[in-house]
Amino acid sequence: MVLNYIWLGFFLISFLLGLFQWIFLGHGEVFPEMLNATFEYSKTAFEISLGLTGVLALWLGFLKIAENAGLINILARVLGPFLYPLFPQIPKGHPVFGTMVMNFSANMLGLDNAATPIGLKAMDGLQELNEDKKAASNSQIMFLVLNTSGLTIIPINVMVYRAQMGAENPADIFLPILVATFAATLGGIIFVGIKQKINFLNPYLLSALLAVTALIVFLLYSLSSLYPEQIEAISGQVSSLIIFSLIAVFIAYGFFKKINVYESFIDGAKEGFNVAIKIIPFLVAILVAIGVFRASGGMELLIGSLQSALESLGWASEFVPSLPTAILKPLSGSAARSMMVDAMNIHGADSFTGRLSSTLQGTTDTTFYIIAVYFGAVGIRNTRYAVSGGLFADFVGIVAAILIAYFFFL
């Protein structure tokens, strides 16, 4: 429903802006330009989707090896003790814990296809423990906010799009996304934890939060004395090393567990092909709407107004062209993804705008979509503070992504 209004709004506002320019400003070329944009952007959307096929097949093949080898179960066992303090209402050893941790683990590995059905199963288990079946429980809210904060170790989708758009090193946004998405997750945990009076002094929880925070602070401190060009180079090299090491671990562990790694890869690659085909109509729909909006002058008006306002206050404004991705991400993942692609198409994949848009896309998840699907599946009508918690995590992630992008890329 949200995407319906976004799509309708793009076309309606574009049409009204076009009429205004044609009638009052005498710009007779505006409607031919808007019509040409529909053809150009539909072609661009198809070419992007076609180019994604191979890369998606490759990555989903590797991830299928990890899934079949049982790496999700390993992550579940490792993360379990650190998550217990966040869900004090759930009895230790309850089966729903295993399902939740598997959902988080799948999200971390970028296994969206596996994460969603596991997440719905976890929500159903949490609903069984929920005394008020119409109102979200504390555990359900914490679970939702942890999902919407989008903590991801491997931002595969973003790297795939960057590769398709011609980025010299598609993985150069790996470290910025990792820092920003951790900030979003930490913000969500703190927001919900304060609401629920969570004991942040629990040894497991405190040690985990402090360890990860210390690691990120150490990383940023170590890089702070370097020039931007050096930071960019190190980020690209380290990111590539980490990601390729994970690929090697997936394959080696799959071989160790005596699964057929080749067949597993083929099965995952088939899913990648299907995903690439399925996204064509969605990408065409959103990119054409954005193209018409841009041709009508709407995007230039929006971004120009924001930049002028910030510059009049003496503030930095280089991040403004990337804001459409950030604004739309809580509402619609496909709309935000299209904004990211549009930013890279216009400014270049390796431009500051292209990299920041990619970082913003990988930082958080689609808050309203996740809340609608997960709560809708179990009949929750009163979401309490789940929306505000998710949006707070989004805000923290957006601010962190902008600051990190300035640190890494400018």
N, C-alpha and C positions, 0 to 999 in steps of 0.2 A: 504493500500500500504506500509506504514512504517513497519507494522508487517511482511509483506511478505519478506522485505529485511532483517529484524532482524532474522527471522527464517532461511532464506537461508544462511545468514552469519554465524550463529552458525554451521550449518552442513558443509559448505564449508571450513571454517577455521579449524574445527575439523578434516576433512579429510586430509587437507594439513599438519596439525601438526602431524597427525598419520603417513602419508607417510614419513615425515622428520625423525621421531623417528625410523621407521622401516628400512629405507634405510641407514641413516647416523649414527644412534646410536645403531642399532641392537636390538631394543626393539620389538621383534616379538609378544609379548603379547598385544601390544597396541590395535590392531583391535579386538581381542576377548573381551577385556575389554570394548571397545566402543560398541560392539554388545550386550554384557550382560547389559550394561547401558540402552539400548533401552527397554529391557524387564523389568528391575527393576524399571525404572522411570515411565513406562506406568502403571505398577501395583500400584506404589505409588500414581500416579495421580488419578487412579480409586478409591483407598481406601480413599483418602482424599475427593474426591467428594461424595462418598457414606456416609462418616461420617458427611459431611456438611449438609446433607438433614434435619436431625432433628433440628439442631441449626438454620439453615436458616428459616425453617418453623416456629420455635418458634418466632424469632425476627420479621420476616415479618408479622406474625400474630399480634403482639403487635403494630407494626407500622400501620397496616391497621386500627386498632381501632382508633389510633390518627388521621389518615387521614379522616375516616368517621365521627369522632366527630367534625371536623372542626378546629383542632388545627393549621393547616397551615394558615387558614384565620385569626386566632388570631395573629399569628406571623406576618402576612402580615400587619395587622393594627398597630402593635407595632413598626415594623421596618420602616414603610413608611416615617415618618418625618425625620428619620436619613439618609435616602437614597436620598431624594429630592436634597440636595446640590451637590451630585455626578453626577446628570443628569440635569444640568441647561437648556439644550436645549429642554427638554421635558416639555410641559405645565403641570402645577399641575392639578391633577384631570383627566389626560388622562388615558384611560383604560389600556394602556400598563404598567403603573406603578404597577397596581395590579397584572398583570401577572408576571412581573419581581420579585416582592417581594414574590409571591407564589413560584416561582422557587428557590429563595434563601432559603426560609423557608423549602422547600422540601429537598434541599441539606443539610441544617443544621441537619435535622432529619434523614438523611441517606436514604431518599426515592428516590433512583436513578430512579426507574421505573416511578415515577410520575414527577421527576424533568426534565427529558429530553424532553418529549412532551410539558410540560409547557414552558420550555426554548425555544424550537423551535417556539412556538406560540408567545412568547415575542419577539424573533428576527424578526419574520414576522411583528409584530406591529411596531418595531423600523425601519424596512425597509420602511414602509409606510411614516414615518417621514423623511426618508433619502433623501436629495436632489440629491445626486450623487449615483445612484443605483448600480454602479459597485465598488465604494470605500466605505470602512467602515466608518461610522459616529463616532463622538466622543462618543456618547451614546452607540453605539454597541461595541466599543472597551472597554469601562469601564465595560459594562455588561459581555463581554467575559473574561476579566482579573479577575473579581470577581468570575466567574465560575471556571476558571482554577486554581485559588489560593486554591480552595477546602475547604473553611471554613466549618467545620463539628462539630456539638455538640456531636453527637453519632457516633463514628467510628465502626459501626456494623460489616462491612465485615472483618475488621482487627481482631476484637475480636473473630469473628466466627472461623477464621483460626487459631488463637492462641489457642482457646479451642480444636480444632481438633488436633493440633500438641502437645497437652499435657501440655500447660502452667498451672502452679499452680494457677495463678490468671490472666485470659485472659484480665481483665480490667486494669491491672497495667500500660498500656500505654495510658490510657485515658487522664490524665493530661499532660504528655509530648506532645501528639498529639495536645491537645487543645492550648497549648502555641505556638507550632511550626506552626500550621496552622493559628493562628492569626497573627504571624509574617509574614507569606507568604502573607496573605491578606493585611496587613498593607503596606508591601513592594510594592505590586501591586497597591494599591490605591495611594501611594505617587508617584510612577513612572508615572502612567497615569495622576494623578492630576497635576504634574509639567508640563507635556506635554500640558495639556488642560487648564492650568492656573485656576485650581479649587480654590475656596475661602475656604481654610482650617480653616479660622477664623469664619466660620458660626457657630452660637451658638449650633445648634443641632449636627452638624458633629463633632465639636471640643469637645463638652461635651461627646459624645459617645466614640470617640477615646481615650480621656484622662481617662474616667472612666474604660474602659476595660484595657488599658495599666497600670493604677494604680493598678487595681485588680491583674493583673499578676505579676507586680513588688512586690506587697505586699506578694503574695503567695510565690514567689521565695525567698524573704528576710526572710520570716517567717521560711522557710525550710532550709535556708543557714547555720544556726547554729547547725543543726542536723547531726548525722552521716549518711553515705550512707544507712546503713541498716534501720535506722529509717525513712529516707525519702522514701525508697522503701515500707516500711510497711504502712506508712501514705498514700502514693499515692494509694496503692492497696485498703486500707480501704475506703478512701474518694471516689475514683472512683466507687467502688462497691456500696456505699451508694447512690451516685448521680444517677447512672444508674438504680438501683432498685427503687429509688424514682420516676424516670421518668416513669417506668413501672406502678407503682401504680397510678401516675397522669393520665396516658393514660386510664387505666381501670376505675378509679373513674370518670373522666370527661366524658368518653363515657357513663357510667351509668347515670350520671347527665343529659346528653343530650338526654337520653332515646333511644339510639341506642342499637341494639342487639349486645352486646360486644362479646358474644360467637360466633355468626354467622360471625361477622366481623373478629374475630381471625381466624376462619376456612378458610375464603376466603383468608386472607393473607398467612396462612400456606400453602394453595394449591399453591400459587405463589412461595413460598419458595421451595417447592418440584420441581416445574418446573424449577426454576433457577438452582438448584443443578444438575438436569439432563442435562440441556443445557450446563453447563460449562465443562462437562466431556471431549468432544473432544478438546476444547481449552486448557484445563489444560494438557491433554496428549501430545498434539503437542508441547507446549512450554517446559514442564518439560523434555520430551525426548530429545529435542534439547539441553537443559542445561546439562542434564546428559551426553550426548555424548561429549559436550564441556569440561565438567569436567573430563571425562575419558581420553580425548585426552591430558590432561595436560594444556589446554588453560586457565582455570580458575585459576589454581595454578600459571601459568606464569604471568597472568595479575595482580592478587592480590599481588603476591610476589614482582613483580617489583615496584608496588606502595608503598608497605610497606618499601622496601629497600631504595627507594628514600626519603621517609619521615624520616626514621630513620637516614639516612646519614645527614639530616639537623637538627637532634635532635628534631624532632617533634613527637607528639603522633600519633600512627598508628593503634590503636585498632578499629577505625571506618572503615578502608579500606575494610574488607570483606563485609560490608553492602552497599558499594558504587554501585554495580551493580543494586540494587533496585532503588537507587536515579537517576542513569543515564538513566535507561529505563522508569521511570515513566512518563516523559513528552511525550515519544514516544508511549508507549503502556501500558495500565493498566494491561492487562492480562500477558504480559511479566514481568512487575515489580512485579506483584502478585506472579508469579511463582518463581522469584528470592527470594522473601521474604520467600516463602514456602521452597525453597531449603536451604536458610540460616538457618531456624529453624530446618530443617531435618538434616543438617550436624552438626550444632553447638549446637542445643537445643533451644527450645522455650524460656526458661528463661535465656539463655546466653546473654551477652551484645550484641553480633552480632544479635541474634534473636530479642531482644527487639528494637534495633536501626533500624533494617530492617523493623519491624512492624511500628515503629514511622514514618519512611520515607515514607512508603506506605500510611499512613493515613494523611500525611501532605498536599500534593497538589493533583491536579487532572491531567488527561492526556491532556496536553496543545494542542498538535498538533491534537489529535483526536477531541477535542471539537471545535477547530477553524475550522477544515475541515468540520465537520458536521453542525455546526451552520451557518457558512458563506456560505457553499455549498448549504444549504437549501434555501437561499435567493439570490443566484447568485452573491455574493460579490467576486470579483477577486483581488482587491487591498486591502490587509488587513492592510496597513500602518504600524503602530508600535504595532499592537496587539500581534504579535509573540514575539517581544522583551519584551513587557510588561509582557506577560505570563511567559516567561523564567526568567525574573528578579524576579518575584514572586516565581518561583520554586527555584531559587538560594538562595534567602533569607530563604525560608522554609527549604531547605536542611541544610544550615549552622546552622539555629536555632535548627533543629532536632538533629544534631550532638552535639551541645553544651548542649542542654537540656538533652540528653541521658547520657552524661558524668556527669551532675549534679545529675540526678536521679538514675542512675544504676551503677556508678563506685565510 
